[in-house]
Amino acid sequence: MATVLICRRFPRLSRVTAFSTAAKLKAESGSGGSEQKKEENPERADSGSGSAATIQLLNPLGYRVLYNPSAYANGGAAAGNGGRALGDASAGLGAASPRALPPLGNAQPEPRSKALLRQPLRAPQSGEEAGEGKTETHDSKEDPRVFQKGRPEYRSLSFDKSEPVETLPLEEGDAILRSAAVREGGQSPGAIAEHFRKLSRLPAEQHAALVSEPGFDTLCRRAVRNVGLLATPDLVDVLKACVRLGLPPAHPLLNACEKEFCRRAWDMDLDQLLLVADCWRCLERNVPSYLSILFSYANAHWKELTLPRFVQLLYIIGEGRRSPADLSQKVESVILKYLDSFTLEEVGAVCLGLFKSLSGISDHVMRRIADRVSLQMADMSTYALVNVLKMLRYTRMDHLPLLKELGKVIPARIPATNIQGIMHITLTCSSLHYFDEGVMAAVATALPSKVTYCRSKDAAKFLWSFGCLDYEPPNEEEFYSSLIEQMHRKLHEFGKFPEHLLTGLLGLAFVKRFPEELIDYALRDEFVRKTRGSKYELKKDLFTLSESVEIECPSYRGSRLPPQLSQELTEMVLNFAEQEIYVRPEIVEAVSLLESILGGPEYVKNHMILPHTRSSDLEVHLAADGRPIPFNSKNPVAEKKLKDVGVSLTDDLMTQLIKGRSNGPSPVEVEDEAPPGGEEARTPRAGDRAALWGGALLADAGWRVEPKLGRWPEAPPSLPLARRPRGAKLAIQVSNRNHYCFCSKRLLGLHRLKRRQLRQLGYVVVELPFWEWFPLLKRTRSEKLSYLHYKVFDPALLNWAG
């Protein structure tokens, strides 16, 4: 369908609805205004007008369907400095377009240089932009440097372009340019440096015109020729002047300065080296050779690192996106040394530097940082806090006190937080499998009005996070429809970043939502080929998405993965499972004991029923009368005839089968019917009537009686003949803590998806929850057999299957 290649205002969304087979149409209010204008300038999108976005809900057979930048609100942070995110090439201001002013009266025409200096420079604005202040607070260039304002020592280590200076009169600027043009080669290196210092004090609105002035070009060429003769303080001042004047990163003068600083770096002091590195960051110039020298120098002079020098060094390391291997251990020791003395903004800067440079730190150091933040979070800026959360996510640190405090502090701040900050908060919760409904609900409430600020990356990670935690907020239709529309608007980006599209679609699949046009695009041969060029392994994600659509959306008619690729991925997943999953002790023990209970290996199969869900199942088949059925054909024993163990049909048994016996409802609840707070089938308690019918009964002291192996229960006595079940295929889940949210019995989205699909294929899901099964592994064989016997031969399972 060609329509998926353009931004669609009316995306089709497949959603399977429980116990409903008729298709439904729902209308959800969408964002108004011109889609093209929003695409070109999302921060000024007009959200005032509304239009309806129709979402078509397809209902497959009776079921409800279904990976860094800065700028977060920080009190007084203000937009308008024109900064561009370091490393975000898409965040730039339009080119300035000077406008000529007519001469006044009979005034003599001014020299060209003076006329240019006095021209006002304004970026073009549309009427919508000029008339309405709808832009979010966004100053991504300055935010990473907020910590530098906390101590006076940073003035010698960094360059503050916003620091006020005495403005140079335009006439004096014109005189400098004229002298540069006429006195070719007649100025000393010190005079050249002084000219740069003075010109950098011209009004900021004149800087762009100055840089294009021939006289300034002549001055730059003269500086290049004399760069080796400049004293180090003068050379630093020339670089600072270049920062203030906004020279482009590839300017020839900057090339000469970089070479000269590399040449004389070992003759400079640490403060000068850090200041020069900071200037390169302000200029957004990549200087790997200079940084290598700086890091070597810092390593050799490690004892000279005061607290401000250390924080500034980590900032430079982060902005350079590289982590010097020989500094890693020293960094940890200095963090611990200064941790209690850092300001909260410095704590955030340290974490951001480590995160951007992908510098791993020990659990001990990260826990110490988290300990401090959890105690002072209310006093911390949102920007600094988000930087700590990034590092917490990177180190996989499940620090419960910090996460609990986050749930108290952050919901009220969400409405004023920049969209990228909200994304990182949400992604931290999902990455750590931590569910806090207050945080997630606050995000869901704030997001629809901010959705046009989302990059493709942001929209995808919001969808993944909510799907991973299996949370559908109160405003779920508004929330999901706004994000799906944004995914359509960003469709052109997915060719370059295919991982974002798959991330978002899997998050939607977890919560039973399948936008058909996006899925059709993702499963096309052209897109599949693009995934092979990604730095991420995306085959498994394609496999999970494709197979989920196959099961849950039988009416889907779009693109699908080629059968050969699906078979290849199935074999790859199964090979991995044989080496890593089937051999886990808790699974091996369950298989062995089930074979003893059921009568042999032909009655239980340890495999993946749904390979695309990447976890194992223990499959057991029961006949209508509760007898286990041999089906594991891979085992030659399965061909043997089931041995009769001699169940006698007595008059009393026949009476029970025909008339039934009222024992009340079964004490066991199937997973779908489990009470809130747990997904598992209820553990048997002493006193439950017929809890282990056909096997061991529970005594008050616990599970102590071993059932008779090889015997199966009779048909459930509580079921009348008219309600006799048809038998059951059991999919026994040996779960572990990674299937659930942290410190919770809330299933994660992938495992919720798996169990939903198993039920749709006719399986009865039986769980051996880790909080029950893992402690039992240390108990006696008899107790484990009794527990498994109860789980498999629970009469409620046959009732449910029937």
N, C-alpha and C positions, 0 to 999 in steps of 0.2 A: 504494500500500500504506500503510494508515494507521499501520502499526507503526513507520514511520520517524519519526513525529512524537513518539515517546516514547523514553526511554532504554532501549536494548535491551541485555540481558546476553549475548545470543547473536547478534552481528552476522554476516551472511552476507558472505563474502569470495570474490569470483571471483578465481581465480588460474590462469593458463594454465601448464601444466607441459610442459616440452619432451618431445617424442616420446611423449606419453601422451594417450590419448583417453578413458580411463575416469574417471569422477568419483571423487574421494576425499574422505573425511571425516577431519579431524584434531581432536583435543582438545588444548586448551592451557589450562593452569591460569590462572584469572583472579583478580581481587581479591575477597576475601570480604566478609562483613558486609552490612548493609543499604544498598542503593543509594541510598535516599532520604536516609539519614543522611549518606552521603558527599557527596551533592549539596549538602545544606544546610551541611555543615561538613567540607570535604575535608581540612583539616589535621589532623583528628582521626579520619580514617577508620581503621577497624579492619582492619589488613592481616594479622592473625594467622590468621584462618580462611580456608580456600581453597574455591573452587568451580570447576567446569569450565566453560570457555567454548568452545562448539563452533563451529568455523569451517568452513563448507562451501566446498570448493574446486571451482569449475566449470572445466572444461578445454576451452576453445575449440580446435578443430581442430588438435591436435598441437603446440601451442606452450605454453610456460611463461609464465604471466602475471605478468600483472601485476595581515611582513611585519610600560613601561620603568623600570621601577621598580627598586628597589634591593634591599637586603637579601640580601647573600650572606655566607656564613660568613667571619668575619674574626677568627680566634683567639678573643678574649674577648668577642665580641659576644653579648649576652644578650637574650632575649625578656622581655616582661613590662612594658615601659614604657607599653603601651597606645597607642603611636603609630599613626597612620594614614598610609598612603602619601600624599605630597603629590600630588594628581592621580589617585589611585586611589580612587574613591568607594566601591568595594566592600569595602575593607579597614578595617572599623571594628569597635569593640567594642560589645556590646549595651548598652542603656541601663541605668543604675544603678537599683536598686529598693530604697530605704531600708526598713529594718524597724524598727518601734517596739520599744523596750525597756520592760518594765514597771518602775514605780517600786519602789525598795527599801524594805521595811518601812513605817514611818510617815513617811518623808521627804516634805517638802512638794513639791508639783508644781512643776517648774522652768518658767521662761518658755519659750514655744514656740521662741524662737530658740535657747536653750541646748540644748533637747532635740534639735532638728534637728542642731545642730553635733556632737552626740555620737553620732549614729546611724551605725553602720558601713555603708559603701556597698560592695556586692558585685555584680558582674555575675553573672547566673544561670549556673549550670554544670550540665550533665548529669552523670550519674554517670560516664559514660565519660570526659568531659572532666576531671572532678575527680580521677579515679582513675589516669589514665595520662598520663605526660608524653610524648606522641608528636608534639608540635608542633615543626616545624622552627624553628631560630633565625630569627626574623623581626622586625627592628626597623627597618622601612623609613623611619621618620621621622628616626631619629638617624644612620643610616649615611651619608647624603649630607653630614653635618656633622662626620664624624670628623676631617677635616683641621683643624678649629678647635681641636682639643686639642693640636696640634703646636707652637704658639707662644703665648706669653703675650699678645702683641699682640691676639689675636682676642677677648680678654675685653672690650675696649672697642668691638668691632665687631659682636659677636653676643651673643645671650642663651642662656645654658646653663640650661635648666630643671632639670637634674639636679644643679646645684651646691647643696650643702647650705647651709641657712640655719637660724638659731636659731628654733626653733618657738615660736609665740605661744601662751600658755595660753588655753584655751577661755573662761575667765572674762573675760579681757581682750577677746576677740572679741565676747562677748555685750555687754560694756559699750559697745563702739564702735557696735554695731547699735542699742542702746537710745538712745544719745545722738543718733544719726542720725535716729531716729524722733521725738524730742521737740524737738530744736533745729533746726527747719525754718528754713533761711536764716540761721542765726546762726554759721556756721563760715567761716573764711577759706579761700581757695583752697589755701594751704599746708597747712592742717589737713586738708582733704579728701584731698590727695595723701598725707599721712602715714597717714590711715586706710586707704587702699588698700595702702600699703606694709606695714602691720601685718597686715591681713587676709590678704594673700598668703602670710604666714608660718604660717598655720594648718596643721594636719596635712593632708596631701594627701587623705586619705579623707574629709575634711569639706568639700572645695571644692564638690562638686555640691550639697550641702544649702545651703551659704552662698549660692550664686547664685540659688536659688529663694526665699531669705528676704526678706520684705517690707522689713525694715530695710536690706538691701543694695540693693534696688531704689530705695529712697528716696535712698541715698547716690549711686547712679549718676545719678539724675535731677539731683541737686544738682551733680554733676561736669559734666554736660552743660551746665547753665546757666552754669557758671563756667569752661568749658574755655578760653575766650579770655583769661582772667585768670591762668591757670597759667603759671609760669615754664617755660621749655623743659625744664630738667632734671626738674621735677616732672611735666610732661606725659609725658616719656619714662618716668618711674617708674610713672605710672598705667598706661601701655600694657604695661610689663613685668609689673605686677601682674595685668592682664587675661590675659596669657599664662599665668602661673603658676596662676591660678584657673580657666583653661579656659573663658573666655566663648565662646559660639557666635559664628561669624564675622559674623552679621548683627545682632549686639546693637546697640541704639541708641547706647550709649556709644562703641563702635568707629566708628560712622558719624561721630559728632561729632569724635572724635580724628583720623580720616583727613582730614576737611575742614580741621581746624586745622593739621595737619602740612603739608598742601599749601600753606596760606596763608603759613606762616612758614618754609618749606623753605630759601629763599635766604638767610635769616638764621642758619641752623644751619651747623655745620661738617660735614666729610665723614664723620667718625667717627660723629656722631649720626645722620646720614642713613642710613648703612649699618646701624647698630644698629636703627633704626626699621624699615627694610626687612626685617631679619632677624626682628623680632617679628611682622611681618605674615605672614611665611612660617610661623612657629610657629603662628600662629592660623589658617592656611590660608585667609586672606582675600585675594581678588583685588583689587589696588589699582593698576590701570593708570595712573591719573592721577598718583599719587605716584611710580610707577616712571619715568614720562616725565620728571618733574622731576628725579629722582635722576640719570638718565642725562645729561640736559642739564647738570646741575651737574658731574658727573664729567668730561664733555667739556670744560667750561670750566676745570676745575681739574686737568687731566690730569697735570701735573707733580707734584702732591701725592700721586699714587698710589704708596705704598710697596708692597712685595711682599704683605704681608697684606691691605692694602686692595684691591689688584688681584684677588687670589684670591677675596676675599669678594664683590667686585663681580661677577665672573664667575659665582659661585654664585647670586647674586640674579638675574642675567640669565637663567641656565638655568632657575631655578625659576619665573620669570615667563614662560617660553616665548616670549620675544621678543628679537630681535637688533637693537639700534640700528644703523642703517646707517652713521651718521657715526662710529661707534666701531671699525668692523671693522679698518681699517688700523692704527689705534693699538694695538688688541689684539695683533696679530701682532708689532709691534715690542716691546711690553712682554714678551710671552712669550719672545722671543729674548733679551731683556735679563736676565730672571730665571731662565731655564730651568735653568741649572746650580745655582742656589740653592734651587729648589723642593725641598721634601720629596717623597717618592714619593706620599704621600697628596695633596699639593697638585697634583702632576701629574695624578692621577686626577680631582681636583675641577675643574681647568681643562678637561680633556677632557669631563667630564660637562656642565659649563656650556655649552660650545660645542655639544655634541650636542643637548641639550634645546632650545636656542634656535635650532637649525638654522643655526648660524653656520659658513659655509664658511671654511676657511683654506687657504693655499697649500700645494702639495706640499712646498715647501722646509721650511716650519715643521713640518708633520706628520712629515716624515722626520727632522727634528732631534729631535722628541719620541720617535719610535720608536727612534732610535739610542740615546737614553739608557735607555729602558725595556728594550731588548734586553740591555743590559749589566748591569742591576740587577733583572731580573725576579724572581729568587729571593728578593729582600728585599722585594718589593712585596706588599701584601695582595691577596687575590683580588678584593675589591670595587674597589680602585683599578685593578687590571689590566683588569677587565672594562670599566671606563669608558674606558680607552685603546682597547680593542678596538672599542667602539662608534664612536669617532671614526675609527679606522682603517677601519672598514667604511663609514662615511659618506663619507669622502674617497676611497674606492676605492684605498687605498695598499697595494700589494703589496710589503711590506717583508720580504724573505726572512729576514734574521737574526732579526727578532722572531718570525716565524712558526716558525722552527726552534727557537728557545728556548722558545716556547710548548709545543711538542711534548715538551720535556724536563721542563718545570715543572708544567704543568697537569694531566696525567692523575692524578697522586697526590692532587691536591686535589679532584677531581671528587666523590668520595663525601661530602665535608663542605660542598659548595657548594650554595647555594640554587637551586631549580629555575629561577628566572628568570636567574640567573647562568650556569647551564649552557646555557640556551637561547641567550643572547647569545654565548657562546663558540662554540657549534655554528654559529650563524647567521653569525658572522664568517668561519669557515672556508668555509662554502658560498658566501657572498657574494663572497669573494675567490677562489673556485674553488681553494682550497688543501686538499689531502687529506693528512691525517696519520692513519694507521690507529690509532696509539696513543691519540690524543685521541678519535677516534670510537668506538673499542671501549670506552674508559673511560666515555664518555657512555652507550653502549648498555647497559653492565653496570649502571650506577647508576640508570637511568631507571625501569625497571618498578616498583621499590619506592617511587618518588617521584611516580608518574604522577598520582595524585589531587590533587597540588598544582598541576597544570598548568591554566592558563586555556586557553580555546579558542585563543587566540593562540599560547601556548607549544606546545601539541600540534601545531598546524598547522605551525609553523616547524621543529619537530623533524622532522616527516615530510618537509617540503620540503628541509631540509638534507641528510638522508640520501639522499633521492631524487636531489637535484641532483648529489651527489658519487657517485651510483651505488654506494652501499656498503650491503651487507647483512651485519650483524654476525654473529658466531658464535651469539648468542642471538636470531636474527632472528625466530623465531616468537613468542617471549615478548615481544620488543621491540615488534613491529608489532601484535600482538593487544592489548597493553596500551594503546597509543596509539589504536587504532581504537575500543576500548571507551570511552576518555576522550572521543573525538570524539562518540560516541553520547550520553554523559552531558551534554555541552555543547551538544547540538543546539539547545536553546532560545536560545542566544546567537547563532546564525548568522543569524537574521533581522535582527539589528542589525549584525552584522559578517560579511556574506556573503563577504568576501574571505578570511577565515580558512578557511572550509570548502573553497573552491576551491584555496587554497594547499596544504592538506593532501592533498586528493584528487589533485592533480597530482603531488605528491611520491610518493604511493603508485603512481600510474600509471607513473612512471619506473622503478620497481623491480618492475613486473609484478604489482601488486596492485590489485584493484578491489572494494571493499566495496559490494555492490549496493544496499543500502538507503540508504546515504549518497549514492550516485550518483543514485538515483531521486529523492531529496529535492532534490539540487542541480539537476536538469534539469527539475523541475516548473515550470510556467508561473508559479506564485506566487513561487517563489524567483528565477526569472529576472527577474521584475519588480522584486524587491527589489535586485538587483544594479545596476539602473539608478540607484538613489539613492546608490550608494557613491561616495566621493571618488576611487576607483580605477577604471581602465578594465578591466572584467572580461569583456568580450565575447570577447576572444581566448582567455582561460582556459577559458571555457565551451565554446568551439569546439574547443580542443585536447582537452578531456576527452570531449566527446560523440563526436568522430570516432575517438578512441582506443578507446572502448568499442565503437563500431561495428565496428572492425577486429578487435579482440582478444577480444571477448566475444560471439560470435554467438548464444549461448544467453540473453543478457540480454533481459528482457521488460519492463523498467521504462520510466520517462519518457525522452523524447528531445527534443532541440531541434527546434522547428518547422522544416520544410524551407526555408521562406522566410527565416528568420533565418540558417540555415546557409549559404544561397546568398548572402545579404547579407554575411556575414562572409568567405566565400570571395573574393568580389569585392574586399572591402576589403583583404584580405591580398595578393591578386595585384596590385592597383594599387600598393600599397606596394612590392612586390617589383620591379615594373617600374621604379620610380623610384630605389630604393635598393640592391637586391641584384643584379639581373641585370647591372647596369652596372659592377660592381666590376672593376678591371683584371685580377685573376687569373682571373676567370670569363670575361670577354670574350676574353682571350688563349686560354684553353683551348677555347672554342667555335670560334674562328677556325681554330685548328690542327686540331681534330678534323674540321671541314668539309673541310679540305685533305686529310687522311688518308683520310676515308671517301668523298669524291667529291662533296660539296656540302651545302648547308644542309638538304636533305630527309632527311639521315641522322642528324642530331643535333638535339635539342630542349632549349633552355635554359628550364626552367620549374620549377614546384613540383609534383612528383608528389603530395605530401601537403601541401596548403596549411596544415593545422593545425599542422605542425611548424615553419613559418616560416623555412625555408631552402631553397635552390634545388638542383636536380638537373640534370645533363646526361644526358638519356636517349638510349641507343643500342640498336638492335635488331640482333641477329646471327642468321642462319639456322643450321640444323644443321651446314652445311658451313663455317661461319665467315664467310660473306658478309654484309656489312652490308645491312640491309633499309631501303628508304625508307619513312618513316611520318609525317613532319612535314607534315601536310596543310595547315597554315597557310601553307606556302611553295608557290607554284604549281609550282615545279620538282619537287616531290615527285610530281606526277602523271606526270612523264616516266618512260619505261621505263629500267630500269637498263641501262647500257651494258655489253656484253660486252667484257671486256678480254682474252679469249682464253687461258684456262687449258687447256693440252693434257692430255688423259688418256693419258699414256704407260704402257707396260707396267710400268715401275718404280713409277709412282704407283699403278696399280691393285693391284700386289702389296702396297704399303704399306697401302692402304685395306682390303684383304681380310684379310691376314695380320697386319697391325700390326707395330710395331717397338718392341722393349723399350728404352726409354731411361731406365728408372727413374722414380720419381715426379717430378712437376713441381716445379721449384724454387720455384714461386710458391705462396703459401698464401693462401687466401681469408680475408677478414677474420675470420670466425668461428673459423678454425683458426689464427690468428696466434699466435706464441709470446708468453709473458708479457712485458710491457713495451712492447707496441705493438699497435695495432689495424689498422695499415695493411698492404696487400699489400706483400710484400718487394720492394725495389728490385733490379733486375737487376744481376748482377756479371759482370765479364769472365770468360769461360770457360764460362758456363752454356750447355748444349747446346740448340740450337733455341730460344733465349730469344726471339728475334724472328723466328719462322718466318714466311715470306712477306714479310718486310721487312728492316730493317737488323739486322745482327748487332752485338753489342757487342765492341768492341776493348778491349785492355788500357788504352789511353789514355783511354777514356771513350766517350760517345755522340757520334760524329763523322760517321756515315754517314746521310744522309737517305734514308728509305724511298721506294719508288716510289709516288707519290701516286695515289689512285684504285684501287689494287690491294688485294685482300683475301686473307687466308690461305686455304689449303686446309683440309680437315677435319683435325683433329689426328691425326698419323700414329701416335701412341701408343695410340689407341683402336680396339679391334677393331670390326668391323661391328655385332656384337650390342650393343655399348655406345655406339653412335652417339648423341650428344646431340640434344635436340629443338630446340636454339637457345636464345637467351638474351635477356632484356631487361636491359640494364645501367642501373643508376642510379649515375652517376659523381658522387662527392662532392668538391667543391673545398673542402677544410676550411680553417679558420684557427685561430689560437691560442685564440679564444674558444669553440671547440667542445671544448676539453680543459681538464683541471685545470691549475693554474698549475705551470709547470716540469715537466710530466709528459706522457705519452702516454696518459693515462687519460681516456676519453671522458666528458663530462658526461651527466647523466641524460636530458635532452631529446633529445640526438643519439643516445644508445643506443636510446631509444624509437623514434626515427625509423627507424633502420637495422633494428631488429627488425620493425617494421611493413612496411617495404619488402620484406624477405625473405618475410614472411607473404603478401604480395600477389604473390609470384612473381618479384621482381626480384633480380638479383645485384648486390650492393653493391661498387662499385669505388671506392677512395679515391685522391685525389691529395693526400696529407698535406702540410700546410703546410711541414713541415721538409724536404720534398723539392721541392715545386713552387715555392715562393716563391724559393729560391735559383736555380732553373732559369730564372726569368723574366729574369734578367740574363745568361743564357748565349745561345748562338747558336740560331738557328731550327732547325738540323739536330738539335741536342741535344734540344730540346724535342719535336720531331716523333718522334724515336726513343723518347723516354720515353713519350709518349702512345701510340705504336704498340704498345709492349710492354704497356702497361696494358690496352688494349682487346682486343688479339688474343692474350692469354695463353690457351693451351689449357686451363688449369685452370678457367677461367671456364665454358667450354662443358661441361666435365666436371661441374662443380658444378651447373650448370643442369639437366643431364640426369639 
